[in-house]
Each structure stands twice: as structure tokens, then as C-alpha cells.
Amino acid sequence: MSRELNPVAGRWYRDLERDEIFKVVAVEENDDIIEIQHSDGETEEIESAEWFEMDLERAGEPEDWLREDEEEDEEEEEEEDRDEDWRDEDEDDEDDWDEDEDDEDDDRDDY
């Protein structure tokens, strides 16, 4: 039982009954609510009474854990890549346009 383990924001715990690892995100003492985030990123709120009924132990951060800030960084990088691809296509189109214009100029000289 976790009667000995008080929830601390930022620490990882293992629910021994479910064999699940989670992180305490916030402890709202006034509301007796503990917000936790599972290793898959899903969050949930549990009441303090439920916390102390759980069979818990301290745990380390999972190796495959993707932090929220890392997830945001990856999303930003993907968006930048898409934007860069789009810009590259536009530049290619502009180059083609310039070439066409040059061809037209060459044709005018023939008249």
C-alpha cells in the first residue's frame, strides 16, 4: 500500500496491481486531487483517498518516455520540414517560370 508514499509532482511511480508506470504531474491539496500521466501520455485525475489505497512503489522514468516538450519539438520539426518542402517546390516553380520567360525573350529577338 502507498500509505508511506506521498505523491510528489515530477516523480514516477509503479502501480503494482496493474503493473503500470506513471508520473505525478500535479498535487492539488485543496481539492484532494492528484493528476497523473501514464507512460503513453494519457492523463487522469485521482482522488487522494484512491492514491493511498493503491499498491505503489517509486519507479524511474521509462526509457521510451516521450516528454511533452520533446513531443512538441518533434511536431515543430515535422511542420518545418513540410514548410521547407513547400518552399522548395515554389522555388522550383519560380525557376521554371524564369526559364520560360527567358525562352520568350529569346524568341522575340528572332523577329
Secondary structure, DSSP 4 states (H G I P E B T S, - for coil): -GGG----TT-EEEETTTTEEEEEEEEEGGGTEEEEEETTS-EEEEEHHHHHHS-EEEEPPPTT---HHHHHHHHHHHHHHHHHHHHHHHHHHHHHHHHHHHHHHHHHHT-
